[in-house]
């Protein structure tokens, strides 16, 4: 299993890239932070739903002895895209926390 510290490195790398791309170290407001984070969550959810549908379709093919490895290639690629989106969600949360005062 991948070590969490390796995943955190990817999140920090994404955070750095996000901040550089938009030339800002934190969001302008919590409204902006919410909107950007929500968009990334929705994109991750779309990718996950696609993985689930493709996996179900492949199961139907397997039950009919109509298996092709190509479907698992597509599932793997879509799951990687989902992971990428979830890394962006985590980076958005980190960027939000940079600008939020604790109470």
ZAPA-389833 format. One record per atom (N, C-alpha, C, O): residue in one letter; atom name; chain; x negated, y negated, z negated. Coordinates in steps of 0.001 Angstrom, whole numbers. Layout:
// residues N
<'A','CA','A',<X,Y,Z>>
...
This chain:
// residues 103
<'X','N','A',<-843,1181,0>>
<'X','CA','A',<0,0,0>>
<'X','C','A',<-890,-1248,0>>
<'X','O','A',<-1951,-1266,-625>>
<'X','N','A',<-456,-2257,687>>
<'X','CA','A',<-1201,-3507,770>>
<'X','C','A',<-1223,-4197,-581>>
<'X','O','A',<-201,-4302,-1259>>
<'X','N','A',<-2387,-4660,-956>>
<'X','CA','A',<-2551,-5369,-2217>>
<'X','C','A',<-1841,-6726,-2135>>
<'X','O','A',<-1937,-7421,-1124>>
<'X','N','A',<-1142,-7089,-3185>>
<'X','CA','A',<-403,-8356,-3239>>
<'X','C','A',<-1333,-9541,-2999>>
<'X','O','A',<-924,-10528,-2387>>
<'X','N','A',<-2562,-9461,-3464>>
<'X','CA','A',<-3495,-10571,-3274>>
<'X','C','A',<-3760,-10815,-1793>>
<'X','O','A',<-3991,-11955,-1390>>
<'X','N','A',<-3730,-9772,-983>>
<'X','CA','A',<-3911,-9940,465>>
<'X','C','A',<-2713,-10654,1076>>
<'X','O','A',<-2866,-11485,1971>>
<'X','N','A',<-1533,-10330,594>>
<'X','CA','A',<-326,-10993,1074>>
<'X','C','A',<-347,-12464,662>>
<'X','O','A',<16,-13337,1451>>
<'X','N','A',<-766,-12734,-561>>
<'X','CA','A',<-845,-14122,-1034>>
<'X','C','A',<-1840,-14928,-210>>
<'X','O','A',<-1629,-16120,16>>
<'X','N','A',<-2912,-14301,237>>
<'X','CA','A',<-3872,-14986,1114>>
<'X','C','A',<-3204,-15384,2426>>
<'X','O','A',<-3428,-16482,2936>>
<'X','N','A',<-2384,-14488,2971>>
<'X','CA','A',<-1660,-14806,4202>>
<'X','C','A',<-673,-15952,3986>>
<'X','O','A',<-514,-16815,4849>>
<'X','N','A',<-18,-15951,2836>>
<'X','CA','A',<926,-17029,2513>>
<'X','C','A',<187,-18355,2400>>
<'X','O','A',<641,-19369,2930>>
<'X','N','A',<-943,-18349,1715>>
<'X','CA','A',<-1727,-19584,1579>>
<'X','C','A',<-2243,-20068,2924>>
<'X','O','A',<-2286,-21271,3181>>
<'X','N','A',<-2632,-19143,3776>>
<'X','CA','A',<-3084,-19505,5125>>
<'X','C','A',<-1934,-20144,5906>>
<'X','O','A',<-2130,-21140,6602>>
<'X','N','A',<-739,-19570,5791>>
<'X','CA','A',<439,-20131,6449>>
<'X','C','A',<782,-21504,5878>>
<'X','O','A',<1142,-22412,6627>>
<'X','N','A',<676,-21663,4569>>
<'X','CA','A',<929,-22952,3931>>
<'X','C','A',<-33,-24012,4460>>
<'X','O','A',<384,-25123,4789>>
<'X','N','A',<-1306,-23673,4542>>
<'X','CA','A',<-2299,-24614,5071>>
<'X','C','A',<-1960,-25004,6513>>
<'X','O','A',<-2030,-26179,6875>>
<'X','N','A',<-1597,-24023,7325>>
<'X','CA','A',<-1262,-24297,8722>>
<'X','C','A',<-10,-25164,8832>>
<'X','O','A',<60,-26070,9663>>
<'X','N','A',<978,-24875,7981>>
<'X','CA','A',<2211,-25645,7969>>
<'X','C','A',<1949,-27102,7598>>
<'X','O','A',<2478,-28019,8227>>
<'X','N','A',<1141,-27298,6590>>
<'X','CA','A',<826,-28658,6130>>
<'X','C','A',<31,-29419,7189>>
<'X','O','A',<261,-30607,7413>>
<'X','N','A',<-898,-28731,7832>>
<'X','CA','A',<-1704,-29376,8870>>
<'X','C','A',<-858,-29722,10089>>
<'X','O','A',<-974,-30817,10640>>
<'X','N','A',<-11,-28790,10509>>
<'X','CA','A',<829,-29001,11695>>
<'X','C','A',<1738,-30213,11530>>
<'X','O','A',<1923,-30987,12469>>
<'X','N','A',<2302,-30377,10342>>
<'X','CA','A',<3252,-31465,10100>>
<'X','C','A',<2604,-32656,9385>>
<'X','O','A',<3271,-33640,9064>>
<'X','N','A',<1308,-32552,9145>>
<'X','CA','A',<544,-33632,8518>>
<'X','C','A',<1182,-34099,7210>>
<'X','O','A',<1307,-35297,6956>>
<'X','N','A',<1580,-33133,6393>>
<'X','CA','A',<2139,-33463,5085>>
<'X','C','A',<1879,-32301,4131>>
<'X','O','A',<2014,-31135,4502>>
<'X','N','A',<1510,-32630,2914>>
<'X','CA','A',<1194,-31615,1911>>
<'X','C','A',<2416,-31147,1130>>
<'X','O','A',<2380,-30107,473>>
<'X','N','A',<3484,-31912,1203>>
<'X','CA','A',<4719,-31527,529>>
<'X','C','A',<5892,-32042,1352>>
<'X','O','A',<5732,-32901,2219>>
<'X','N','A',<7064,-31507,1071>>
<'X','CA','A',<8259,-31961,1775>>
<'X','C','A',<8633,-33354,1291>>
<'X','O','A',<8282,-33755,181>>
<'X','N','A',<9350,-34087,2140>>
<'X','CA','A',<9765,-35442,1791>>
<'X','C','A',<10867,-35466,740>>
<'X','O','A',<11010,-36441,3>>
<'X','N','A',<11637,-34397,674>>
<'X','CA','A',<12740,-34335,-294>>
<'X','C','A',<13122,-32879,-517>>
<'X','O','A',<12727,-31995,243>>
<'X','N','A',<13882,-32650,-1554>>
<'X','CA','A',<14396,-31300,-1781>>
<'X','C','A',<15391,-30900,-693>>
<'X','O','A',<15544,-29717,-386>>
<'X','N','A',<16063,-31890,-115>>
<'X','CA','A',<16976,-31599,988>>
<'X','C','A',<16203,-31022,2184>>
<'X','O','A',<16620,-30035,2790>>
<'X','N','A',<15085,-31651,2505>>
<'X','CA','A',<14251,-31158,3597>>
<'X','C','A',<13702,-29772,3265>>
<'X','O','A',<13714,-28874,4107>>
<'X','N','A',<13227,-29608,2045>>
<'X','CA','A',<12676,-28313,1619>>
<'X','C','A',<13730,-27220,1748>>
<'X','O','A',<13452,-26130,2248>>
<'X','N','A',<14934,-27524,1294>>
<'X','CA','A',<16026,-26555,1382>>
<'X','C','A',<16311,-26196,2840>>
<'X','O','A',<16418,-25018,3181>>
<'X','N','A',<16434,-27194,3687>>
<'X','CA','A',<16796,-26952,5088>>
<'X','C','A',<15739,-26107,5801>>
<'X','O','A',<16078,-25168,6521>>
<'X','N','A',<14480,-26433,5604>>
<'X','CA','A',<13409,-25697,6274>>
<'X','C','A',<13331,-24271,5736>>
<'X','O','A',<13185,-23320,6503>>
<'X','N','A',<13426,-24127,4421>>
<'X','CA','A',<13378,-22800,3816>>
<'X','C','A',<14567,-21962,4269>>
<'X','O','A',<14408,-20787,4598>>
<'X','N','A',<15755,-22556,4288>>
<'X','CA','A',<16953,-21841,4722>>
<'X','C','A',<16810,-21366,6163>>
<'X','O','A',<17213,-20249,6489>>
<'X','N','A',<16252,-22186,7013>>
<'X','CA','A',<16044,-21789,8409>>
<'X','C','A',<15133,-20561,8498>>
<'X','O','A',<15407,-19629,9255>>
<'X','N','A',<14056,-20570,7723>>
<'X','CA','A',<13135,-19427,7740>>
<'X','C','A',<13794,-18167,7193>>
<'X','O','A',<13561,-17072,7706>>
<'X','N','A',<14611,-18312,6161>>
<'X','CA','A',<15337,-17165,5604>>
<'X','C','A',<16302,-16602,6647>>
<'X','O','A',<16402,-15387,6817>>
<'X','N','A',<17006,-17487,7339>>
<'X','CA','A',<17940,-17029,8365>>
<'X','C','A',<17209,-16296,9492>>
<'X','O','A',<17699,-15285,9996>>
<'X','N','A',<16047,-16801,9883>>
<'X','CA','A',<15267,-16137,10927>>
<'X','C','A',<14780,-14766,10458>>
<'X','O','A',<14798,-13805,11228>>
<'X','N','A',<14350,-14673,9212>>
<'X','CA','A',<13927,-13381,8660>>
<'X','C','A',<15106,-12414,8614>>
<'X','O','A',<14964,-11235,8940>>
<'X','N','A',<16260,-12912,8211>>
<'X','CA','A',<17457,-12077,8148>>
<'X','C','A',<17849,-11581,9537>>
<'X','O','A',<18214,-10416,9692>>
<'X','N','A',<17779,-12446,10545>>
<'X','CA','A',<18072,-12033,11918>>
<'X','C','A',<17143,-10900,12350>>
<'X','O','A',<17586,-9915,12940>>
<'X','N','A',<15855,-11047,12050>>
<'X','CA','A',<14892,-10007,12409>>
<'X','C','A',<15182,-8703,11679>>
<'X','O','A',<15106,-7628,12275>>
<'X','N','A',<15511,-8787,10401>>
<'X','CA','A',<15812,-7581,9631>>
<'X','C','A',<17072,-6897,10154>>
<'X','O','A',<17122,-5670,10243>>
<'X','N','A',<18075,-7677,10494>>
<'X','CA','A',<19291,-7097,11055>>
<'X','C','A',<18978,-6362,12361>>
<'X','O','A',<19528,-5293,12623>>
<'X','N','A',<18108,-6930,13161>>
<'X','CA','A',<17694,-6293,14410>>
<'X','C','A',<16980,-4966,14126>>
<'X','O','A',<17216,-3973,14815>>
<'X','N','A',<16119,-4952,13125>>
<'X','CA','A',<15429,-3719,12734>>
<'X','C','A',<16457,-2664,12332>>
<'X','O','A',<16363,-1511,12752>>
<'X','N','A',<17428,-3055,11527>>
<'X','CA','A',<18443,-2103,11067>>
<'X','C','A',<19250,-1531,12231>>
<'X','O','A',<19511,-329,12286>>
<'X','N','A',<19635,-2392,13146>>
<'X','CA','A',<20426,-1940,14296>>
<'X','C','A',<19603,-999,15173>>
<'X','O','A',<20083,52,15597>>
<'X','N','A',<18369,-1386,15436>>
<'X','CA','A',<17518,-529,16273>>
<'X','C','A',<17246,809,15599>>
<'X','O','A',<17210,1843,16265>>
<'X','N','A',<17058,797,14296>>
<'X','CA','A',<16828,2047,13576>>
<'X','C','A',<18066,2941,13635>>
<'X','O','A',<17954,4149,13844>>
<'X','N','A',<19228,2353,13452>>
<'X','CA','A',<20476,3127,13551>>
<'X','C','A',<20639,3693,14952>>
<'X','O','A',<21015,4855,15109>>
<'X','N','A',<20364,2896,15960>>
<'X','CA','A',<20452,3376,17341>>
<'X','C','A',<19485,4531,17577>>
<'X','O','A',<19818,5510,18245>>
<'X','N','A',<18296,4404,17027>>
<'X','CA','A',<17313,5468,17207>>
<'X','C','A',<17763,6741,16495>>
<'X','O','A',<17541,7843,16996>>
<'X','N','A',<18381,6597,15350>>
<'X','CA','A',<18885,7778,14641>>
<'X','C','A',<19934,8491,15493>>
<'X','O','A',<19946,9719,15577>>
<'X','N','A',<20807,7716,16119>>
<'X','CA','A',<21809,8317,17013>>
<'X','C','A',<21120,9054,18159>>
<'X','O','A',<21552,10143,18539>>
<'X','N','A',<20069,8482,18706>>
<'X','CA','A',<19314,9141,19776>>
<'X','C','A',<18653,10422,19274>>
<'X','O','A',<18661,11440,19966>>
<'X','N','A',<18090,10372,18093>>
<'X','CA','A',<17422,11549,17529>>
<'X','C','A',<18426,12686,17331>>
<'X','O','A',<18129,13843,17628>>
<'X','N','A',<19601,12353,16835>>
<'X','CA','A',<20621,13385,16632>>
<'X','C','A',<21044,14025,17956>>
<'X','O','A',<21472,15179,17972>>
<'X','N','A',<20929,13293,19059>>
<'X','CA','A',<21262,13828,20381>>
<'X','C','A',<20033,14420,21079>>
<'X','O','A',<20090,14778,22255>>
<'X','N','A',<18924,14519,20339>>
<'X','CA','A',<17654,14989,20922>>
<'X','C','A',<17224,14130,22109>>
<'X','O','A',<16683,14630,23095>>
<'X','N','A',<17470,12856,21995>>
<'X','CA','A',<17124,11910,23054>>
<'X','C','A',<16136,10875,22514>>
<'X','O','A',<16310,9672,22704>>
<'X','N','A',<15114,11361,21848>>
<'X','CA','A',<14141,10503,21159>>
<'X','C','A',<13114,9943,22129>>
<'X','O','A',<12612,10646,23006>>
<'X','N','A',<12812,8657,21952>>
<'X','CA','A',<11681,8036,22650>>
<'X','C','A',<10889,7235,21629>>
<'X','O','A',<11463,6571,20767>>
<'X','N','A',<9595,7300,21728>>
<'X','CA','A',<8759,6556,20784>>
<'X','C','A',<8841,5054,21025>>
<'X','O','A',<8488,4266,20147>>
<'X','N','A',<9299,4655,22194>>
<'X','CA','A',<9371,3228,22530>>
<'X','C','A',<10251,2464,21546>>
<'X','O','A',<9963,1311,21225>>
<'X','N','A',<11315,3093,21069>>
<'X','CA','A',<12193,2407,20119>>
<'X','C','A',<11448,2104,18828>>
<'X','O','A',<11630,1033,18248>>
<'X','N','A',<10618,3025,18374>>
<'X','CA','A',<9861,2769,17154>>
<'X','C','A',<8808,1691,17373>>
<'X','O','A',<8444,982,16435>>
<'X','N','A',<8323,1562,18583>>
<'X','CA','A',<7411,454,18902>>
<'X','C','A',<8158,-864,18732>>
<'X','O','A',<7632,-1814,18152>>
<'X','N','A',<9383,-916,19239>>
<'X','CA','A',<10199,-2132,19126>>
<'X','C','A',<10558,-2429,17670>>
<'X','O','A',<10541,-3585,17247>>
<'X','N','A',<10882,-1389,16910>>
<'X','CA','A',<11200,-1571,15492>>
<'X','C','A',<9981,-2106,14750>>
<'X','O','A',<10093,-3019,13932>>
<'X','N','A',<8820,-1533,15042>>
<'X','CA','A',<7588,-2000,14390>>
<'X','C','A',<7333,-3472,14712>>
<'X','O','A',<7015,-4255,13817>>
<'X','N','A',<7470,-3849,15968>>
<'X','CA','A',<7214,-5237,16363>>
<'X','C','A',<8200,-6197,15699>>
<'X','O','A',<7807,-7266,15232>>
<'X','N','A',<9466,-5822,15657>>
<'X','CA','A',<10470,-6692,15032>>
<'X','C','A',<10241,-6774,13527>>
<'X','O','A',<10467,-7826,12928>>
<'X','N','A',<9800,-5689,12909>>
<'X','CA','A',<9529,-5734,11467>>
<'X','C','A',<8331,-6638,11179>>
<'X','O','A',<8295,-7301,10142>>
<'X','N','A',<7373,-6671,12066>>
<'X','CA','A',<6230,-7583,11909>>
<'X','C','A',<6705,-9025,12006>>
<'X','O','A',<6253,-9882,11247>>
<'X','N','A',<7613,-9295,12936>>
<'X','CA','A',<8180,-10648,13050>>
<'X','C','A',<8936,-11018,11776>>
<'X','O','A',<8884,-12167,11338>>
<'X','N','A',<9628,-10066,11188>>
<'X','CA','A',<10348,-10303,9934>>
<'X','C','A',<9367,-10642,8815>>
<'X','O','A',<9592,-11571,8040>>
<'X','N','A',<8291,-9889,8740>>
<'X','CA','A',<7255,-10170,7732>>
<'X','C','A',<6699,-11566,7931>>
<'X','O','A',<6492,-12301,6966>>
<'X','N','A',<6456,-11933,9181>>
<'X','CA','A',<5938,-13275,9479>>
<'X','C','A',<6905,-14344,8972>>
<'X','O','A',<6480,-15338,8384>>
<'X','N','A',<8187,-14144,9194>>
<'X','CA','A',<9178,-15113,8720>>
<'X','C','A',<9208,-15170,7199>>
<'X','O','A',<9341,-16252,6626>>
<'X','N','A',<9088,-14027,6537>>
<'X','CA','A',<9099,-14016,5076>>
<'X','C','A',<7851,-14686,4504>>
<'X','O','A',<7910,-15304,3441>>
<'X','N','A',<6739,-14566,5193>>
<'X','CA','A',<5536,-15306,4783>>
<'X','C','A',<5810,-16799,4883>>
<'X','O','A',<5383,-17571,4025>>
<'X','N','A',<6526,-17208,5934>>
<'X','CA','A',<6877,-18620,6072>>
<'X','C','A',<7833,-19065,4968>>
<'X','O','A',<7735,-20193,4484>>
<'X','N','A',<8750,-18197,4567>>
<'X','CA','A',<9644,-18520,3444>>
<'X','C','A',<8820,-18780,2190>>
<'X','O','A',<9039,-19770,1492>>
<'X','N','A',<7881,-17899,1907>>
<'X','CA','A',<7035,-18058,720>>
<'X','C','A',<6201,-19328,801>>
<'X','O','A',<6028,-20028,-197>>
<'X','N','A',<5686,-19625,1988>>
<'X','CA','A',<4897,-20848,2168>>
<'X','C','A',<5771,-22088,1947>>
<'X','O','A',<5323,-23071,1356>>
<'X','N','A',<7005,-22036,2420>>
<'X','CA','A',<7929,-23159,2187>>
<'X','C','A',<8182,-23353,698>>
<'X','O','A',<8234,-24483,212>>
<'X','N','A',<8337,-22259,-16>>
<'X','CA','A',<8546,-22359,-1467>>
<'X','C','A',<7327,-22982,-2134>>
<'X','O','A',<7464,-23828,-3018>>
<'X','N','A',<6150,-22570,-1719>>
<'X','CA','A',<4919,-23146,-2288>>
<'X','C','A',<4826,-24629,-1980>>
<'X','O','A',<4454,-25426,-2842>>
<'X','N','A',<5162,-25000,-752>>
<'X','CA','A',<5105,-26412,-369>>
<'X','C','A',<6139,-27217,-1158>>
<'X','O','A',<5883,-28360,-1535>>
<'X','N','A',<7293,-26627,-1403>>
<'X','CA','A',<8323,-27299,-2197>>
<'X','C','A',<7831,-27537,-3616>>
<'X','O','A',<8011,-28622,-4169>>
<'X','N','A',<7213,-26524,-4202>>
<'X','CA','A',<6745,-26631,-5583>>
<'X','C','A',<5648,-27673,-5762>>
<'X','O','A',<5413,-28145,-6874>>
<'X','N','A',<4982,-28029,-4682>>
<'X','CA','A',<3972,-29087,-4760>>
<'X','C','A',<4592,-30448,-5068>>
<'X','O','A',<3949,-31319,-5653>>
<'X','N','A',<5853,-30615,-4662>>
<'X','CA','A',<6463,-31925,-4803>>
<'X','C','A',<7567,-32016,-5828>>
<'X','O','A',<8230,-33047,-5947>>
<'X','N','A',<7768,-30944,-6566>>
<'X','CA','A',<8850,-30918,-7549>>
<'X','C','A',<8287,-31147,-8943>>
<'X','O','A',<7356,-30466,-9374>>
<'X','N','A',<8855,-32099,-9626>>
<'X','CA','A',<8452,-32333,-11008>>
<'X','C','A',<9208,-31363,-11906>>
<'X','O','A',<10410,-31154,-11741>>
<'X','N','A',<8498,-30782,-12849>>
<'X','CA','A',<9156,-29862,-13780>>
<'X','C','A',<9870,-30636,-14867>>
<'X','O','A',<9436,-31716,-15267>>
<'X','N','A',<10956,-30080,-15337>>
<'X','CA','A',<11742,-30752,-16384>>
<'X','C','A',<11476,-30101,-17714>>
<'X','O','A',<12038,-30514,-18728>>
